[in-house]
Amino acid sequence: MAGIEDVRDISRIAYGFMASKALFAALNLDLFTKLEGQAKSLAVLSEETGVAENRLSTLLTALTGTGLLVADGAAYANSDGASRYLIPGKPAYFGDYYRYQIDRQIYGIMGRLDAGLRGDRVDGMYTNAFESAQEAEDFSNGQHSGSMGPAFLLSRSVDLGDANSLLDVAGGSGAFSITLCRAHDGLSATILDFPNVCDVGVGFVKDAGLAGRITFRPGNAITSEWPTADVILISYLLSAIGKDDIETVLDKAWAALSPGGLLVVHDFMLDDDGRGPTLSALWGLVSFIGNPEAMMLRPGWVKEWLDARGFAQAESRELIEEITHVVTARKPG
């Protein structure tokens, strides 16, 4: 039979959370920044981080074993990947996404998976993320960092043509709207999201120099009215809600999209045979926590739902390898 045979491989899965916490701890210590461009000894790093040598040495050994650091004699240095993705200010920086969203939110949420699978309604990813300004800020900071890369991929993957208006449903910090507006000079965007999230997103849009082209509409994607637009983007929303709410959201998309307009659905999706990919399925588990009605999407299902509403030219493709798909369709003109 195929699959795992050695108990050590099972153990690597069971212990995986320990490695992730070592990464988060290093980010919180700003360890990778301290090592950028210069290998340093344990003694120097202990002084710079304020962590005693006996404890820090164990963390450094763990980080070296996972490949995040490399040993350089008696000193430690960043791996190429750590240097590229974990240094603030670099174009591919991903550290805030790991720190804010994966560590502070997803990590704790996954401890409630057993209850979520039983169908118990417990606090999940979106349950408390928007109840206070601080929670909304932490969520949005992490989401923004994690979404800039996918937003760039989407801007290269989807042709918006001569569209003038974009409605970014549950658009959060505005990462997708910012990236798409930068790619299309004539495009303006409206972001529909919870009020606390909008308050945070305003800062990201201002920093991007796009306050004149991107506006926010506080509300709820399921219950609020949607403004009309030439392009409607629904990213990371459908996988977090139940089938009835998916129907409502897609009905609203049909009503709000201009004739000839483009609908773009981007989300965690399994392949149409439902057998993978693994990373997408793992993200799907997060959705069940806090919403027992959530369902894992498949591109074929999304296209069927769009066809049933009258959308045409439905197409799907993978966007983030082994994690997300994008489905596009047009409303006949």
C-alpha positions as CSV (number, residue, x, y, z in Angstrom):
1,M,0.0,0.0,0.0
2,A,1.1,3.6,-0.7
3,G,1.5,6.2,2.0
4,I,3.5,6.5,5.2
5,E,5.1,3.3,6.5
6,D,7.7,4.5,9.1
7,V,6.6,5.8,12.5
8,R,9.3,8.5,12.3
9,D,7.4,10.0,9.4
10,I,4.3,10.1,11.5
11,S,6.3,11.7,14.3
12,R,7.5,14.5,11.9
13,I,3.8,15.3,11.3
14,A,3.0,15.2,15.0
15,Y,5.9,17.4,16.0
16,G,5.4,19.8,13.2
17,F,3.8,22.5,15.4
18,M,7.0,22.7,17.4
19,A,8.9,23.8,14.4
20,S,6.3,26.4,13.5
21,K,6.5,27.9,17.0
22,A,10.3,28.1,16.8
23,L,9.8,30.1,13.6
24,F,7.3,32.4,15.2
25,A,9.6,32.9,18.2
26,A,12.5,33.8,16.0
27,L,10.3,36.4,14.1
28,N,9.1,37.9,17.4
29,L,12.8,38.2,18.5
30,D,13.6,39.9,15.1
31,L,16.3,37.2,14.9
32,F,16.5,37.0,11.1
33,T,16.9,40.8,10.8
34,K,19.8,40.7,13.3
35,L,21.5,38.0,11.2
36,E,20.9,39.7,7.8
37,G,24.2,40.1,6.0
38,Q,26.4,39.0,8.9
39,A,26.9,35.7,10.7
40,K,26.9,36.1,14.5
41,S,28.0,34.0,17.5
42,L,25.7,32.7,20.2
43,A,27.1,35.2,22.7
44,V,26.4,38.2,20.4
45,L,22.9,37.0,19.6
46,S,22.2,36.4,23.3
47,E,23.2,40.0,24.0
48,E,21.2,41.4,21.1
49,T,18.0,39.5,21.9
50,G,18.2,39.4,25.6
51,V,17.7,35.7,25.7
52,A,20.0,33.6,27.9
53,E,22.6,31.5,26.0
54,N,21.3,28.2,27.4
55,R,17.8,28.9,26.0
56,L,18.8,30.7,22.8
57,S,21.3,28.0,21.8
58,T,18.5,25.4,21.7
59,L,16.3,27.7,19.5
60,L,19.3,28.3,17.2
61,T,19.9,24.6,16.9
62,A,16.2,23.9,16.1
63,L,16.2,26.7,13.4
64,T,19.4,25.3,11.9
65,G,17.9,21.8,11.8
66,T,14.8,23.0,10.0
67,G,16.9,24.9,7.5
68,L,15.9,28.4,8.4
69,L,19.5,29.1,9.6
70,V,22.8,27.7,8.6
71,A,25.8,27.1,10.8
72,D,29.0,29.0,9.9
73,G,31.6,27.6,12.2
74,A,30.7,28.8,15.7
75,A,28.3,31.4,14.3
76,Y,24.9,31.4,12.7
77,A,23.6,33.0,9.5
78,N,20.3,33.2,7.6
79,S,19.5,30.7,5.0
80,D,18.8,32.0,1.5
81,G,15.0,31.5,2.1
82,A,15.1,33.3,5.5
83,S,17.0,36.2,3.9
84,R,14.5,36.5,1.1
85,Y,11.2,36.1,2.9
86,L,11.7,36.9,6.6
87,I,13.5,40.3,6.5
88,P,11.1,43.3,6.9
89,G,11.2,45.7,4.0
90,K,12.3,43.2,1.4
91,P,9.9,42.8,-1.6
92,A,9.0,39.2,-0.7
93,Y,8.7,39.7,3.1
94,F,6.2,37.2,4.6
95,G,7.1,37.4,8.2
96,D,4.1,39.6,9.4
97,Y,1.7,37.1,7.8
98,Y,3.3,34.3,9.9
99,R,3.5,36.4,13.0
100,Y,0.1,38.0,13.0
101,Q,-2.2,35.6,11.3
102,I,-0.7,32.1,11.6
103,D,0.8,32.4,15.1
104,R,-1.6,34.8,16.8
105,Q,-4.8,33.5,15.2
106,I,-4.6,30.2,13.2
107,Y,-2.3,28.4,15.7
108,G,-4.7,28.9,18.6
109,I,-7.8,28.3,16.5
110,M,-6.6,24.8,15.4
111,G,-6.7,23.7,19.0
112,R,-10.5,23.7,18.6
113,L,-10.5,21.5,15.5
114,D,-12.1,18.5,17.3
115,A,-15.0,20.5,18.4
116,G,-15.4,22.1,14.9
117,L,-15.4,18.7,13.3
118,R,-18.2,17.6,15.7
119,G,-20.2,20.5,14.5
120,D,-20.0,22.5,17.7
121,R,-20.1,26.2,17.1
122,V,-16.9,27.5,18.7
123,D,-14.7,30.6,18.2
124,G,-13.1,30.4,14.8
125,M,-11.0,32.5,12.4
126,Y,-13.7,35.1,11.8
127,T,-15.7,34.8,15.0
128,N,-13.7,37.3,17.1
129,A,-11.3,38.7,14.5
130,F,-13.4,41.9,14.0
131,E,-14.9,42.5,17.4
132,S,-12.3,45.0,18.6
133,A,-10.0,47.5,16.8
134,Q,-6.9,45.6,18.0
135,E,-8.2,42.2,16.8
136,A,-9.1,43.7,13.4
137,E,-5.7,45.3,13.2
138,D,-3.8,42.1,13.9
139,F,-6.0,40.2,11.4
140,S,-5.6,42.8,8.7
141,N,-1.8,43.2,9.2
142,G,-1.4,39.5,8.8
143,Q,-3.8,39.2,5.9
144,H,-2.2,42.1,4.1
145,S,1.2,40.6,4.3
146,G,0.0,37.2,3.1
147,S,-2.2,38.6,0.3
148,M,0.2,40.8,-1.6
149,G,1.8,37.9,-3.3
150,P,-1.4,36.2,-4.4
151,A,-2.7,39.6,-5.5
152,F,0.3,40.1,-7.7
153,L,-0.3,36.6,-9.2
154,L,-4.0,37.5,-9.8
155,S,-3.0,40.7,-11.5
156,R,-0.9,38.7,-14.0
157,S,-3.5,36.0,-14.4
158,V,-6.7,37.8,-15.0
159,D,-7.3,40.4,-17.8
160,L,-9.5,43.2,-16.5
161,G,-9.6,44.8,-19.9
162,D,-10.9,48.3,-19.9
163,A,-12.9,47.9,-16.6
164,N,-13.4,51.2,-14.7
165,S,-14.8,49.9,-11.4
166,L,-13.9,47.0,-9.0
167,L,-16.0,45.8,-6.1
168,D,-13.7,43.9,-3.7
169,V,-16.0,41.8,-1.5
170,A,-14.6,41.1,1.9
171,G,-11.5,42.8,0.6
172,G,-9.9,43.4,4.1
173,S,-6.8,45.4,4.0
174,G,-7.1,46.2,0.3
175,A,-4.1,44.1,-0.8
176,F,-6.0,42.9,-3.9
177,S,-7.5,46.3,-4.7
178,I,-4.2,48.0,-4.3
179,T,-2.4,45.6,-6.6
180,L,-5.1,45.6,-9.3
181,C,-5.4,49.4,-9.3
182,R,-1.6,49.7,-9.7
183,A,-1.8,47.3,-12.6
184,H,-4.7,49.2,-14.3
185,D,-4.4,52.9,-14.3
186,G,-8.1,53.5,-15.1
187,L,-9.4,51.3,-12.4
188,S,-11.1,52.4,-9.1
189,A,-12.1,50.1,-6.4
190,T,-14.7,49.8,-3.5
191,I,-13.9,47.5,-0.7
192,L,-16.9,46.0,1.2
193,D,-15.9,44.6,4.6
194,F,-16.6,44.9,8.4
195,P,-16.3,48.4,9.8
196,N,-13.3,47.6,12.0
197,V,-11.5,46.0,9.1
198,C,-12.2,49.1,6.9
199,D,-10.8,51.3,9.5
200,V,-7.5,49.5,9.3
201,G,-7.5,49.1,5.5
202,V,-7.7,52.9,5.1
203,G,-4.2,53.1,6.4
204,F,-2.8,50.6,3.9
205,V,-4.6,52.3,1.0
206,K,-3.2,55.7,2.1
207,D,0.3,54.3,2.4
208,A,0.0,53.0,-1.1
209,G,-1.0,56.4,-2.4
210,L,-4.3,55.2,-3.7
211,A,-6.8,57.0,-1.4
212,G,-8.3,58.8,-4.3
213,R,-9.0,55.6,-6.2
214,I,-9.9,53.1,-3.5
215,T,-12.8,53.6,-1.1
216,F,-14.3,51.5,1.7
217,R,-17.9,50.6,2.3
218,P,-18.4,49.2,5.8
219,G,-20.9,46.4,5.9
220,N,-21.5,42.6,5.7
221,A,-21.0,40.8,2.4
222,I,-24.0,38.6,3.1
223,T,-26.6,41.1,4.4
224,S,-25.5,44.5,3.0
225,E,-26.4,46.0,-0.3
226,W,-23.6,45.8,-3.0
227,P,-22.8,48.7,-5.3
228,T,-22.6,47.9,-9.0
229,A,-19.2,47.4,-10.6
230,D,-17.5,46.3,-13.9
231,V,-15.5,43.7,-12.0
232,I,-16.4,41.9,-8.8
233,L,-13.7,40.0,-6.8
234,I,-14.7,37.5,-4.1
235,S,-11.5,36.3,-2.5
236,Y,-11.2,33.9,0.5
237,L,-14.9,34.3,1.4
238,L,-16.9,31.4,0.0
239,S,-14.8,28.8,1.7
240,A,-15.6,30.4,5.1
241,I,-19.4,30.4,4.8
242,G,-22.1,27.7,4.3
243,K,-23.9,26.7,1.1
244,D,-26.9,28.9,1.8
245,D,-24.7,32.0,2.3
246,I,-22.7,31.0,-0.8
247,E,-26.0,31.1,-2.8
248,T,-26.8,34.5,-1.3
249,V,-23.3,35.9,-2.2
250,L,-23.4,34.7,-5.7
251,D,-26.9,36.0,-6.2
252,K,-25.7,39.4,-5.0
253,A,-22.7,39.2,-7.4
254,W,-25.1,38.6,-10.3
255,A,-27.3,41.5,-9.4
256,A,-24.4,44.0,-8.8
257,L,-22.2,43.1,-11.8
258,S,-22.5,45.3,-14.8
259,P,-23.6,43.6,-18.1
260,G,-20.5,42.3,-19.7
261,G,-18.7,42.5,-16.4
262,L,-16.2,40.0,-15.0
263,L,-16.7,38.0,-11.8
264,V,-13.5,36.6,-10.1
265,V,-13.7,34.0,-7.4
266,H,-10.4,33.2,-5.6
267,D,-10.3,30.8,-2.7
268,F,-9.0,27.6,-1.2
269,M,-10.2,24.8,-3.4
270,L,-9.7,21.1,-3.8
271,D,-9.2,19.5,-7.2
272,D,-12.4,18.4,-8.8
273,D,-11.8,14.8,-7.7
274,G,-11.6,15.9,-4.1
275,R,-8.3,14.0,-3.4
276,G,-6.0,17.0,-3.0
277,P,-4.1,19.2,-2.7
278,T,-3.1,18.6,0.9
279,L,-2.4,22.3,1.8
280,S,-5.8,23.4,0.5
281,A,-7.5,20.7,2.6
282,L,-5.6,21.8,5.7
283,W,-6.8,25.3,5.2
284,G,-10.3,23.9,4.7
285,L,-10.1,22.5,8.2
286,V,-9.7,26.1,9.6
287,S,-13.0,27.0,8.0
288,F,-15.0,24.4,9.9
289,I,-13.9,25.9,13.2
290,G,-16.5,28.5,14.0
291,N,-18.7,27.6,11.1
292,P,-19.9,24.0,10.9
293,E,-21.7,24.8,7.7
294,A,-18.6,25.8,5.8
295,M,-17.7,23.6,2.8
296,M,-14.6,22.9,0.9
297,L,-14.9,24.3,-2.6
298,R,-14.0,22.7,-6.0
299,P,-13.6,24.6,-9.2
300,G,-16.2,22.5,-11.0
301,W,-18.8,23.2,-8.3
302,V,-18.1,26.9,-8.5
303,K,-18.5,26.9,-12.3
304,E,-21.8,25.0,-12.0
305,W,-23.1,27.5,-9.5
306,L,-22.2,30.4,-11.8
307,D,-23.7,28.6,-14.9
308,A,-27.0,28.2,-13.0
309,R,-27.2,32.0,-12.5
310,G,-26.6,32.8,-16.1
311,F,-22.9,33.6,-16.0
312,A,-20.9,32.6,-19.2
313,Q,-17.4,31.7,-20.2
314,A,-16.6,30.2,-16.8
315,E,-12.9,29.2,-16.5
316,S,-10.7,28.0,-13.7
317,R,-7.0,27.7,-13.0
318,E,-4.7,27.2,-10.1
319,L,-3.4,30.5,-8.6
320,I,-1.3,29.7,-5.5
321,E,0.3,26.3,-6.2
322,E,-1.5,23.5,-4.2
323,I,-3.5,26.0,-2.2
324,T,-6.0,28.2,-4.2
325,H,-7.8,28.4,-7.5
326,V,-9.4,31.3,-9.3
327,V,-12.6,30.9,-11.2
328,T,-13.7,33.7,-13.7
329,A,-17.0,34.2,-15.5
330,R,-18.8,37.0,-17.3
331,K,-22.2,38.3,-17.1
332,P,-23.6,38.5,-20.6
333,G,-23.8,42.0,-22.0
